[in-house]
Amino acid sequence: MIDKNLLEDMSRIKIKDVVPDVLQDILTVKVSGETASQRLESYLDQVGNPYCFRVGNTPVRISFKSCEETLDKKIKSYFMGLKS
């Protein structure tokens, strides 16, 4: 299983520094497992770096903005804004 430090290291990798051919094609990933933990482990085992992968021939790098507000609060705020 991937630990927190390794995930942090993976999150800092720049897509320009990665050879596209070594990235896992996410279209070939088949997630299995009965629990969320098992499915996450299955995904991570197959994709390697969850921040850098390919979709077909296209290299992809994802990142997340650090935020103190939870997703629940953001969604509520969004819908309250629509209501106004």
PyMOL commands that set and color helices and strands:
alter all, ss='L'
color gray80, all
select helices_A, chain A and resi 4-11+15-17+20-22+26-28+36-47+71-83
alter helices_A, ss='H'
color red, helices_A
select strands_A, chain A and resi 52-55+58-61
alter strands_A, ss='S'
color yellow, strands_A
deselect
rebuild
show_as cartoon
